[in-house]
C-alpha cells in the first residue's frame, strides 16, 4: 500500500489543524453557519437526517491494520450522538417499525470510503486529529470537486493485470487535491482506474473511467471513457480515446475537466454532471477536448507530462510488503493439502470457492472477509469487527486489508498454506460466510434510516431479503446474483448496475420501491455495463421480498443447466420476470 512521504504527512496534519481552527471559530460565533458549511464539507463533514455524517477517504481502498484500529477507536469512542438526538431518532424509527439504529459502527461505501453516522460536530476536530495520526483524512470526499479515486481491490496483485494502476491513481490524487481550477466544478467528479483485462472497477459508470492496456506495438496506455454515471439519468461512459499514451494522462485529464468546467450546467443540479454535457454535445464535446488537449501540449508546454522518473518514484511507495518466511513447499503439495481439507469440510470447500481469489504471486491468495450477516446492514462494521479484521490482517496479510466495491474487506497477501488457519480464525470472528457474489452479498446504501436525501429506507429491505435467504445450499443453487439497493435516485447503492436493482421512491409521502432487472457493472461475469430495466409499477415494502422471490423462482423454472441468473434473463427476456413480479403483488394484496 502507498507509504506517505513527509510532505504528505505534514499536509494532512496541517489540514486537521486548520479544520480545528475553523470549528472553534464557528463554535465561538465568529463564523456563521453559511460560512462554516463549505469548510466542513471540504473535510467530509455532512449534516444528515439526525446527526452529522463523516466520510473518510480511503484511496484505492487500502487500509493498514493501524488504520483499522484507529477507525475502530473512532467508532467505539466517538460514534455516539447526544442522548436526545439518538432518543428522537429511535422513536421515529420505532413508529416506522424499523430496528434500533446502531451506534459505534463504521460503514464501508461502494467507492471504498468509510463513513460514520453519529459523531457530534463538537468532537469532529478530535476525530480529524486521530485520522491524521495514521495518514487519513476526509479531504474532497464532498463538494463539487474531484472525489476519492477508485481502483480495483486486486490492484497490484491480479493475475490478469497489465500494469499496476495505483501509481497512476496516486499521481492523480496528488494533482487533484486542492486543485485551484477544479475546486468548484459544476458538480462532483468521480474517476475510476483499472490496470486489468477484466473491468472490475465499473469504469463505464464513472465521470472518467480509465483502463490500462497495450496497443499493437506493445506500448502502455489508457482507454479513456467519459460521461458515465447513475442517478436520475443512468448513462454508460463514451470511449473518447481508445489509446492515450500513459505519460499524457494528466494533460488529457486537464483538457477533459477544463471543457466540462467551461460548459457544464450550473443552473440545474440534476443536469450538472459531465454525463449530461457529453450526452447533449456528443462529438462536439470530444472535439473540444481534443482541441483543448492540443492547446495544453502546444500552448502550455505539456506541463503535466508524467516522466518515467516520477512514475518510478511513486511506484516505489507501493512496494510489495515483507512477507513471513516460509519453509519451501511446492504448489502441488499445498494444493493437495487444501484439497484434502476441503474434502473433509464442505464449508471450507465453499469458502475456498467463493471467498478466495488467485494472486499474481502463485504462492499467495487474495481472501475476502464477508461482513454481510443477518441483523447487520450491508457495509456496516462494528468497532470490535474492525479490531478483529486488524488482527487477521496482521496475522495473515502483512498488516494490510482493502475495502471492496461490494462493501467487504479483502486480505491481499495471504499465503496459500495459511488458508485453512485463516478460515478458522475468520469463522470465529464471523467473517467466513461463503457468500461472495451470491444474493446475500448485496450492496446497499444506508437509505432513509440515516440519509436526509433518501426517499425510503434501504436497511429493512436488505434485512428482509437476507432473512429469507439464509440457506447456503439454496444460495449456491441460485448462483451469482448482484442485488443492489438505493434509498433514492442518487444511486449510492448502485441499483442501476444490479442484476436485480431496488430503488426507494416516494409516493404520497409513503415508502415504495421500484425494481429493475438486467443491470451490469461491466465485469466479465456480467457482460458490458448496462442499466437495468424497470419491471413495473412500484411495490410496497411488504411486497418487495415476495417480488424478489417470484423473480428468482422464475429464473429457477426457466434456466438451462449451468446458466446464471443474468444469462437466463438475457436469453428469455423480461416478460416472464415482469409477470412474476406483478403476480407477487396481487398475492400480497389477497393475503392482506
C-alpha positions as CSV (number, residue, x, y, z in Angstrom):
1,X,0.0,0.0,0.0
2,X,1.0,3.6,-0.5
3,X,3.6,4.9,2.0
4,X,3.1,8.5,2.8
5,X,6.0,10.9,2.4
6,X,6.9,13.5,4.9
7,X,5.2,16.1,2.7
8,X,2.0,14.0,2.6
9,X,2.0,13.6,6.3
10,X,2.7,17.3,7.0
11,X,-0.1,18.3,4.6
12,X,-2.7,16.1,6.4
13,X,-1.7,17.3,9.8
14,X,-1.9,20.9,8.8
15,X,-5.3,20.3,7.3
16,X,-6.6,18.8,10.6
17,X,-5.2,21.8,12.5
18,X,-6.9,24.2,10.0
19,X,-10.2,22.4,10.5
20,X,-9.9,22.7,14.3
21,X,-9.4,26.4,14.0
22,X,-12.5,26.7,11.7
23,X,-14.6,24.6,14.0
24,X,-13.6,26.7,17.1
25,X,-14.4,29.9,15.2
26,X,-17.8,28.6,14.3
27,X,-18.5,27.5,17.9
28,X,-17.5,30.9,19.1
29,X,-19.9,32.6,16.6
30,X,-17.1,34.1,14.5
31,X,-18.1,32.0,11.5
32,X,-21.8,31.8,10.5
33,X,-23.4,28.5,9.6
34,X,-23.4,29.6,6.0
35,X,-19.6,30.3,6.2
36,X,-18.8,27.1,8.1
37,X,-20.8,24.8,5.8
38,X,-18.4,24.7,2.8
39,X,-15.4,24.4,5.2
40,X,-16.8,21.3,6.9
41,X,-17.9,19.8,3.6
42,X,-14.4,20.2,2.2
43,X,-13.3,17.9,5.0
44,X,-16.0,15.3,4.6
45,X,-18.5,16.5,7.3
46,X,-22.1,16.4,6.2
47,X,-25.3,17.0,8.3
48,X,-27.7,14.2,7.7
49,X,-31.2,13.3,8.8
50,X,-30.5,13.1,12.5
51,X,-26.8,13.8,13.1
52,X,-23.5,14.7,11.3
53,X,-22.0,12.2,8.9
54,X,-18.3,11.9,8.3
55,X,-16.9,10.4,5.1
56,X,-13.2,9.3,5.4
57,X,-11.2,9.0,2.2
58,X,-9.6,5.6,1.6
59,X,-7.6,5.9,-1.7
60,X,-7.7,2.6,-3.7
61,X,-9.4,1.1,-0.6
62,X,-6.1,0.3,1.1
63,X,-6.1,0.1,4.9
64,X,-3.3,-0.9,7.2
65,X,-4.0,-2.7,10.5
66,X,-3.1,0.5,12.3
67,X,-5.7,2.4,10.3
68,X,-8.3,-0.2,11.0
69,X,-7.6,0.1,14.8
70,X,-8.0,3.9,14.6
71,X,-11.2,3.5,12.7
72,X,-12.4,1.1,15.4
73,X,-11.4,3.6,18.1
74,X,-13.4,6.3,16.4
75,X,-16.4,4.0,16.1
76,X,-16.2,3.0,19.8
77,X,-15.4,6.4,21.4
78,X,-16.9,9.0,19.0
79,X,-19.8,7.4,17.0
80,X,-22.2,8.3,19.8
81,X,-24.8,11.1,19.4
82,X,-26.1,13.3,22.0
83,X,-28.7,11.4,24.0
84,X,-31.7,13.4,23.0
85,X,-30.8,13.2,19.3
86,X,-30.5,9.4,19.5
87,X,-33.7,9.0,21.5
88,X,-35.6,11.1,19.0
89,X,-34.2,9.2,16.0
90,X,-35.1,5.8,17.6
91,X,-38.6,7.0,18.5
92,X,-39.2,7.8,14.8
93,X,-37.7,4.5,13.6
94,X,-39.9,2.7,16.2
95,X,-43.0,4.3,14.7
96,X,-41.9,3.1,11.3
97,X,-41.4,-0.4,12.5
98,X,-37.6,-0.3,11.9
99,X,-34.9,-1.8,14.1
100,X,-32.9,0.3,16.6
101,X,-30.4,2.4,14.8
102,X,-26.8,1.2,15.6
103,X,-24.1,3.3,17.0
104,X,-20.3,2.6,17.4
105,X,-20.2,1.5,13.7
106,X,-18.3,2.4,10.6
107,X,-19.8,1.9,7.2
108,X,-17.9,0.8,4.0
109,X,-19.2,2.5,0.9
110,X,-19.3,1.3,-2.7
111,X,-16.5,3.7,-3.5
112,X,-14.3,2.2,-0.8
113,X,-14.6,5.1,1.6
114,X,-15.6,4.8,5.3
115,X,-18.5,6.7,6.9
116,X,-19.7,7.4,10.4
117,X,-23.3,8.5,11.1
118,X,-23.4,9.7,14.7
119,X,-20.3,11.8,15.6
120,X,-21.2,15.2,17.1
121,X,-19.6,18.2,15.3
122,X,-18.3,19.3,18.7
123,X,-16.0,16.3,18.6
124,X,-15.1,16.4,15.0
125,X,-11.7,18.1,15.3
126,X,-10.5,15.4,17.7
127,X,-11.6,12.8,15.1
128,X,-9.6,14.6,12.4
129,X,-6.5,14.5,14.6
130,X,-6.9,10.8,15.1
131,X,-7.3,10.2,11.4
132,X,-4.2,12.3,10.7
133,X,-2.2,10.2,13.1
134,X,-2.5,7.3,10.6
135,X,-2.3,9.4,7.4
136,X,-6.1,9.6,6.9
137,X,-8.5,12.5,6.2
138,X,-11.8,13.5,4.7
139,X,-10.4,15.9,2.1
140,X,-12.5,16.1,-1.1
141,X,-14.9,13.4,0.0
142,X,-17.6,16.0,-0.6
143,X,-18.2,19.1,-2.7
144,X,-18.1,19.8,-6.4
145,X,-14.5,18.7,-6.8
146,X,-12.6,15.6,-7.9
147,X,-13.5,13.0,-5.3
148,X,-11.6,10.0,-4.0
149,X,-10.2,8.0,-6.9
150,X,-11.4,4.4,-7.0
151,X,-9.4,1.3,-8.2
152,X,-9.7,-2.5,-8.3
153,X,-9.3,-4.2,-4.9
154,X,-7.0,-6.6,-6.7
155,X,-4.8,-3.8,-8.0
156,X,-1.1,-4.8,-8.0
157,X,-1.9,-8.5,-7.4
158,X,-4.4,-9.5,-10.1
159,X,-3.4,-12.4,-12.4
160,X,-4.9,-10.6,-15.4
161,X,-3.2,-7.2,-14.6
162,X,-1.3,-5.5,-17.4
163,X,0.1,-2.7,-15.2
164,X,-0.5,-1.6,-11.6
165,X,-3.0,1.3,-11.7
166,X,-2.3,2.5,-8.2
167,X,0.8,4.7,-9.0
168,X,-1.3,6.5,-11.7
169,X,-4.2,6.9,-9.2
170,X,-1.8,8.4,-6.6
171,X,-0.4,10.8,-9.2
172,X,-4.0,11.9,-10.0
173,X,-4.7,12.2,-6.2
174,X,-1.8,14.5,-5.7
175,X,-2.6,16.5,-8.8
176,X,-6.3,16.9,-8.0
177,X,-6.1,17.6,-4.2
178,X,-7.0,21.3,-3.7
179,X,-6.5,21.9,-7.4
180,X,-7.4,25.7,-7.7
181,X,-9.1,25.4,-11.1
182,X,-11.2,22.4,-10.3
183,X,-12.2,23.1,-6.7
184,X,-15.7,24.4,-7.8
185,X,-16.8,22.3,-10.7
186,X,-20.5,22.3,-11.9
187,X,-20.9,19.1,-9.9
188,X,-19.0,16.3,-8.1
189,X,-16.5,14.4,-10.3
190,X,-15.5,10.8,-9.9
191,X,-12.6,8.8,-11.5
192,X,-12.1,5.1,-11.6
193,X,-9.0,3.3,-12.9
194,X,-8.0,-0.3,-13.5
195,X,-4.9,-2.0,-14.9
196,X,-6.5,-5.4,-15.6
197,X,-8.0,-7.1,-18.6
198,X,-11.3,-7.5,-16.7
199,X,-13.0,-4.3,-15.7
200,X,-13.7,-5.0,-12.0
201,X,-14.0,-1.3,-11.2
202,X,-17.0,-0.4,-13.3
203,X,-15.2,2.2,-15.4
204,X,-18.3,2.7,-17.6
205,X,-20.3,4.1,-14.7
206,X,-17.8,6.9,-13.8
207,X,-17.4,10.5,-14.9
208,X,-14.0,9.3,-16.2
209,X,-13.1,5.7,-16.5
210,X,-9.5,4.6,-17.2
211,X,-8.4,1.2,-18.3
212,X,-4.7,0.4,-18.9
213,X,-3.9,-1.7,-21.9
214,X,-1.2,-2.1,-24.6
215,X,-1.5,-1.2,-28.3
216,X,-0.3,-3.3,-31.2
217,X,3.2,-2.0,-30.7
218,X,3.2,-3.2,-27.1
219,X,3.1,0.4,-25.7
220,X,1.3,1.1,-22.5
221,X,-1.6,3.5,-22.5
222,X,-5.2,4.2,-21.4
223,X,-8.7,3.5,-22.9
224,X,-10.5,6.7,-21.7
225,X,-14.3,6.7,-21.1
226,X,-16.0,10.0,-20.2
227,X,-19.6,10.8,-19.2
228,X,-20.8,7.7,-17.3
229,X,-22.9,7.9,-14.2
230,X,-26.0,6.8,-12.4
231,X,-28.6,9.0,-10.7
232,X,-31.7,10.2,-12.4
233,X,-30.3,9.6,-15.8
234,X,-28.1,6.4,-16.0
235,X,-25.6,6.6,-18.8
236,X,-22.6,4.5,-19.8
237,X,-19.5,6.4,-20.5
238,X,-18.4,7.1,-24.0
239,X,-14.9,6.0,-25.2
240,X,-13.3,9.2,-26.2
241,X,-9.7,7.8,-26.6
242,X,-9.1,4.2,-27.4
243,X,-5.4,4.7,-26.7
244,X,-3.8,7.5,-24.7
245,X,0.0,7.2,-24.0
246,X,0.4,6.7,-20.3
247,X,2.6,9.7,-19.8
248,X,-0.1,12.0,-21.3
249,X,-2.8,11.1,-18.7
250,X,-2.7,14.3,-16.7
251,X,-2.5,16.6,-19.7
252,X,-5.5,14.9,-21.2
253,X,-7.5,14.9,-17.9
254,X,-6.8,18.6,-17.7
255,X,-8.5,19.0,-21.0
256,X,-11.4,16.7,-20.2
257,X,-12.2,18.5,-17.0
258,X,-11.5,22.0,-18.2
259,X,-14.0,21.7,-21.0
260,X,-16.6,20.3,-18.5
261,X,-15.8,23.2,-16.2
262,X,-16.3,25.7,-19.0
263,X,-19.6,24.3,-20.4
264,X,-21.2,22.2,-17.7
265,X,-24.5,23.4,-16.5
266,X,-24.6,25.3,-13.2
267,X,-28.3,26.3,-13.3
268,X,-29.7,22.8,-12.6
269,X,-28.1,20.4,-10.2
270,X,-29.9,17.4,-11.9
271,X,-28.3,18.3,-15.2
272,X,-24.9,19.4,-14.0
273,X,-22.9,16.2,-14.2
274,X,-20.5,15.7,-17.1
275,X,-22.6,12.8,-18.4
276,X,-25.3,15.4,-19.4
277,X,-22.8,17.5,-21.3
278,X,-21.4,14.6,-23.1
279,X,-24.8,13.2,-24.0
280,X,-26.1,16.6,-25.2
281,X,-23.0,17.7,-27.2
282,X,-21.7,14.3,-28.4
283,X,-18.9,14.6,-30.9
284,X,-18.7,18.3,-30.3
285,X,-17.6,17.7,-26.7
286,X,-14.9,15.2,-27.8
287,X,-13.7,17.7,-30.5
288,X,-13.5,20.4,-27.9
289,X,-11.5,18.1,-25.5
290,X,-9.1,17.3,-28.3
291,X,-8.7,20.9,-29.2
292,X,-8.0,21.8,-25.5
293,X,-5.6,18.9,-25.2
294,X,-3.7,20.3,-28.2
295,X,-3.6,23.7,-26.5
296,X,-2.3,22.1,-23.3
297,X,0.5,20.5,-25.3
298,X,1.4,23.3,-27.6
299,X,0.5,26.4,-25.7
300,X,1.3,25.3,-22.2
301,X,4.2,23.0,-23.0
302,X,2.5,19.8,-21.7
303,X,3.2,20.7,-18.0
304,X,1.7,17.6,-16.5
305,X,3.5,15.0,-18.6
306,X,4.4,12.1,-16.4
307,X,8.1,11.3,-16.6
308,X,9.5,7.8,-16.1
309,X,11.3,9.1,-13.1
310,X,8.1,10.4,-11.5
311,X,6.3,7.2,-12.2
312,X,9.2,5.2,-10.7
313,X,9.2,7.5,-7.6
314,X,5.5,7.0,-6.9
315,X,5.6,3.3,-7.8
316,X,8.4,2.8,-5.2
317,X,5.9,3.8,-2.5
318,X,3.7,0.8,-3.5
319,X,6.4,-1.8,-2.8
320,X,5.3,-5.4,-2.0
321,X,5.3,-5.8,1.8
322,X,7.8,-8.0,3.5
323,X,6.1,-11.4,3.9
324,X,6.9,-14.0,6.6
325,X,9.5,-16.5,5.5
326,X,8.1,-20.0,4.7
327,X,9.7,-23.4,4.6
328,X,9.7,-24.3,0.9
329,X,6.7,-26.2,-0.2
330,X,5.7,-26.9,-3.8
331,X,2.5,-25.7,-5.2
332,X,1.4,-29.3,-5.8
333,X,1.9,-30.1,-2.1
334,X,-0.1,-27.0,-1.0
335,X,-2.9,-27.8,-3.4
336,X,-3.1,-31.4,-2.3
337,X,-3.3,-30.3,1.4
338,X,-6.1,-27.8,0.6
339,X,-8.0,-30.3,-1.4
340,X,-7.8,-32.8,1.4
341,X,-9.0,-30.2,3.9
342,X,-11.8,-29.2,1.6
343,X,-12.9,-32.9,1.2
344,X,-13.2,-33.2,4.9
345,X,-15.3,-30.0,5.4
346,X,-17.8,-28.8,2.9
347,X,-18.0,-25.3,4.5
348,X,-14.2,-24.9,4.0
349,X,-14.6,-26.0,0.4
350,X,-17.4,-23.5,-0.2
351,X,-15.3,-20.7,1.3
352,X,-12.3,-21.6,-0.9
353,X,-14.6,-21.4,-3.9
354,X,-16.4,-18.2,-3.0
355,X,-14.0,-16.1,-0.9
356,X,-10.5,-16.9,-2.2
357,X,-9.1,-15.5,-5.5
358,X,-5.9,-16.3,-7.3
359,X,-2.9,-14.0,-6.9
360,X,-0.1,-12.7,-9.2
361,X,2.3,-14.5,-6.9
362,X,1.3,-18.2,-7.2
363,X,2.3,-18.8,-3.5
364,X,-0.3,-16.3,-2.3
365,X,-4.1,-15.7,-2.4
366,X,-6.5,-12.8,-2.0
367,X,-9.2,-13.5,0.5
368,X,-12.5,-11.7,1.0
369,X,-13.8,-11.3,4.6
370,X,-17.6,-11.2,4.4
371,X,-19.3,-8.5,6.5
372,X,-22.8,-9.5,5.3
373,X,-24.8,-11.2,8.0
374,X,-28.3,-11.4,9.4
375,X,-29.0,-8.5,11.7
376,X,-26.3,-6.2,10.3
377,X,-26.8,-3.7,7.5
378,X,-24.7,-4.2,4.4
379,X,-21.4,-2.3,4.7
380,X,-21.6,-1.8,8.4
381,X,-18.7,-2.8,10.6
382,X,-18.7,-2.5,14.4
383,X,-15.7,-1.3,16.4
384,X,-15.0,-4.9,17.6
385,X,-15.2,-6.2,14.0
386,X,-12.8,-3.6,12.8
387,X,-10.3,-4.7,15.5
388,X,-10.8,-8.3,14.6
389,X,-10.1,-7.5,11.0
390,X,-6.9,-5.7,12.0
391,X,-5.8,-8.8,13.9
392,X,-6.4,-11.0,10.9
393,X,-4.6,-8.6,8.6
394,X,-1.6,-8.6,10.9
395,X,-1.5,-12.4,11.3
396,X,-2.3,-13.4,7.7
397,X,-1.8,-10.4,5.3
398,X,1.3,-8.4,6.2
399,X,-0.9,-5.9,8.1
400,X,-3.0,-4.8,5.1
401,X,-6.7,-5.0,4.1
402,X,-8.6,-3.4,1.3
403,X,-12.2,-2.2,1.2
404,X,-14.1,-3.7,-1.8
405,X,-16.7,-2.2,-4.0
406,X,-19.1,-4.8,-2.6
407,X,-18.6,-3.3,1.0
408,X,-16.4,-6.1,2.4
409,X,-12.7,-6.3,3.3
410,X,-10.1,-8.2,1.3
411,X,-6.8,-9.5,2.6
412,X,-4.3,-9.2,-0.3
413,X,-1.2,-11.1,0.9
414,X,-2.3,-14.5,2.3
415,X,0.0,-17.5,1.9
416,X,-1.9,-20.4,0.3
417,X,-0.8,-22.8,3.1
418,X,-2.4,-20.4,5.7
419,X,-5.8,-20.6,4.1
420,X,-7.3,-23.2,6.5
421,X,-5.9,-21.4,9.5
422,X,-7.3,-18.1,8.2
423,X,-10.7,-19.7,7.6
424,X,-10.9,-21.0,11.2
425,X,-9.9,-17.5,12.5
426,X,-12.3,-15.7,10.2
427,X,-15.1,-18.1,11.1
428,X,-14.5,-17.4,14.8
429,X,-14.7,-13.6,14.1
430,X,-17.8,-14.0,12.0
431,X,-16.3,-13.2,8.6
432,X,-16.3,-16.6,6.9
433,X,-19.7,-16.7,5.2
434,X,-19.1,-18.2,1.8
435,X,-21.5,-15.9,0.0
436,X,-19.3,-13.6,-2.1
437,X,-21.1,-12.6,-5.3
438,X,-24.2,-14.5,-4.1
439,X,-27.6,-13.0,-3.3
440,X,-26.9,-12.1,0.3
441,X,-23.6,-10.4,-0.6
442,X,-25.8,-7.4,-1.6
443,X,-24.8,-3.8,-1.9
444,X,-26.9,-1.2,-0.1
445,X,-26.7,2.5,0.9
446,X,-27.8,3.5,4.5
447,X,-31.0,4.9,3.0
448,X,-33.7,6.8,4.8
449,X,-32.6,5.5,8.3
450,X,-29.8,8.0,8.1
451,X,-29.7,10.0,4.9
452,X,-31.7,13.2,4.5
453,X,-31.8,12.8,0.7
454,X,-33.4,9.3,0.8
455,X,-37.0,8.7,-0.2
456,X,-37.2,5.3,1.5
457,X,-35.2,3.1,3.8
458,X,-32.8,0.5,2.4
459,X,-31.8,-1.3,5.5
460,X,-35.2,-3.0,6.3
461,X,-35.4,-4.2,2.7
462,X,-31.9,-5.7,2.8
463,X,-32.7,-7.3,6.2
464,X,-36.0,-8.9,4.9
465,X,-34.3,-10.4,1.9
466,X,-31.3,-11.6,3.9
467,X,-33.6,-13.3,6.4
468,X,-35.5,-15.1,3.7
469,X,-32.3,-16.4,2.0
470,X,-30.2,-18.0,4.8
471,X,-29.9,-21.5,3.3
472,X,-26.4,-21.8,1.8
473,X,-27.5,-24.7,-0.4
474,X,-30.2,-22.5,-1.8
475,X,-27.8,-19.6,-2.3
476,X,-25.3,-21.8,-4.1
477,X,-28.1,-23.2,-6.3
478,X,-29.2,-19.7,-7.3
479,X,-25.5,-18.8,-8.1
480,X,-24.0,-15.4,-8.7
481,X,-26.6,-12.6,-8.4
482,X,-25.8,-8.9,-7.9
483,X,-28.5,-7.3,-5.8
484,X,-28.1,-3.6,-5.3
485,X,-30.4,-1.3,-3.2
486,X,-30.6,2.5,-3.2
487,X,-32.8,4.7,-1.0
488,X,-33.1,7.4,-3.6
489,X,-32.3,8.3,-7.2
490,X,-28.8,9.5,-6.3
491,X,-27.9,5.8,-6.6
492,X,-25.4,5.4,-3.8
493,X,-26.3,1.7,-3.7
494,X,-25.7,1.4,-7.5
495,X,-29.1,-0.1,-8.1
496,X,-28.8,0.6,-11.8
497,X,-25.9,-1.9,-12.2
498,X,-27.5,-4.7,-10.2
499,X,-28.8,-7.9,-11.9
500,X,-31.6,-7.0,-9.5
501,X,-31.9,-3.4,-8.5
502,X,-34.2,-1.9,-5.9
503,X,-34.8,1.9,-5.7
504,X,-36.7,3.7,-2.9
505,X,-39.3,6.2,-4.2
506,X,-41.7,8.5,-2.5
507,X,-45.4,8.1,-3.4
508,X,-47.8,10.5,-1.5
509,X,-45.3,10.6,1.4
510,X,-45.0,6.8,1.7
511,X,-42.1,4.5,1.0
512,X,-42.4,2.5,-2.2
513,X,-39.8,0.6,-4.2
514,X,-39.0,0.3,-7.9
515,X,-37.4,-3.0,-9.1
516,X,-35.1,-3.2,-12.1
517,X,-33.6,-6.2,-13.8
518,X,-30.7,-6.9,-16.1
519,X,-28.2,-4.2,-14.9
520,X,-24.4,-4.8,-15.1
521,X,-21.3,-3.1,-13.7
522,X,-19.2,-4.3,-16.7
523,X,-17.2,-7.1,-15.0
524,X,-16.5,-10.1,-17.2
525,X,-19.0,-12.3,-15.4
526,X,-21.8,-9.7,-16.1
527,X,-21.1,-8.6,-19.6
528,X,-21.0,-5.0,-20.8
529,X,-22.0,-2.2,-18.4
530,X,-25.8,-1.7,-18.7
531,X,-28.6,-0.1,-16.6
532,X,-31.4,-2.4,-15.5
533,X,-34.9,-2.1,-16.8
534,X,-37.9,-1.4,-14.6
535,X,-40.2,-4.4,-14.2
536,X,-43.4,-2.5,-13.5
537,X,-45.1,-0.1,-11.0
538,X,-43.6,0.5,-7.6
539,X,-44.0,-2.0,-4.8
540,X,-44.7,-1.5,-1.1
541,X,-42.0,-2.5,1.4
542,X,-44.1,-5.6,2.4
543,X,-44.3,-6.7,-1.2
544,X,-40.6,-6.5,-2.1
545,X,-39.4,-9.8,-0.6
546,X,-42.2,-11.7,-2.4
547,X,-41.4,-9.9,-5.6
548,X,-37.7,-10.9,-5.4
549,X,-38.7,-14.5,-4.6
550,X,-41.1,-14.6,-7.6
551,X,-38.3,-13.3,-9.9
552,X,-35.9,-15.9,-8.5
553,X,-38.4,-18.7,-8.9
554,X,-38.9,-17.7,-12.5
555,X,-35.2,-18.0,-13.0
556,X,-35.2,-21.5,-11.5
557,X,-38.1,-22.5,-13.7
558,X,-36.6,-21.2,-17.0
559,X,-32.8,-21.6,-16.6
560,X,-30.8,-24.1,-18.6
561,X,-28.2,-26.3,-16.9
562,X,-25.3,-24.2,-15.6
563,X,-26.9,-21.0,-16.6
564,X,-26.6,-17.9,-14.4
565,X,-29.4,-15.6,-13.5
566,X,-28.2,-12.7,-15.7
567,X,-27.7,-15.1,-18.7
568,X,-31.2,-16.6,-18.3
569,X,-32.7,-13.1,-18.1
570,X,-31.0,-12.1,-21.3
571,X,-32.0,-15.3,-23.1
572,X,-35.7,-15.4,-22.2
573,X,-36.3,-11.6,-21.9
574,X,-38.0,-9.5,-19.3
575,X,-41.7,-10.6,-19.8
576,X,-41.7,-13.7,-17.7
577,X,-40.0,-11.9,-14.9
578,X,-42.3,-8.9,-15.1
579,X,-45.3,-11.2,-14.9
580,X,-43.9,-13.0,-11.9
581,X,-43.1,-9.7,-10.1
582,X,-46.5,-8.2,-10.7
583,X,-48.2,-11.5,-9.8
584,X,-46.5,-11.4,-6.4
585,X,-48.1,-8.1,-5.7
586,X,-51.6,-9.5,-6.2
587,X,-50.8,-12.4,-3.8
588,X,-49.8,-10.0,-1.1
589,X,-52.9,-7.9,-1.6
590,X,-55.1,-11.0,-1.4
591,X,-53.4,-12.2,1.8
592,X,-54.0,-8.7,3.3
